[in-house]
């Protein structure tokens, strides 16, 4: 495997694990907390804001590491 394939593999596995963690730690408690289907759907929709916040925080942190990379070495 070359470096590009390893990068794609790591990104793919990280994405799958991220979706699995979001489902396990956010969606499962949301679905078990509410009884009516419309409440569950609404809570699931609102939990997507949590996912968006986590993605924005991750992109900002990664961008900061890339921007300041030469200072870390």
WOCORQUI-V270095 format. One record per run of one state. SS is the DSSP state (alpha for helix, beta for strand, coil for the rest). FROM is the first residue (numbers start at 0). TO is the last residue. Records with the same first field share a line. If there is no record, write none. Layout:
SS=FROM-TO  FROM-TO
This chain:
coil=0-1  33-35  67-67  72-72
alpha=2-32  36-66  68-71
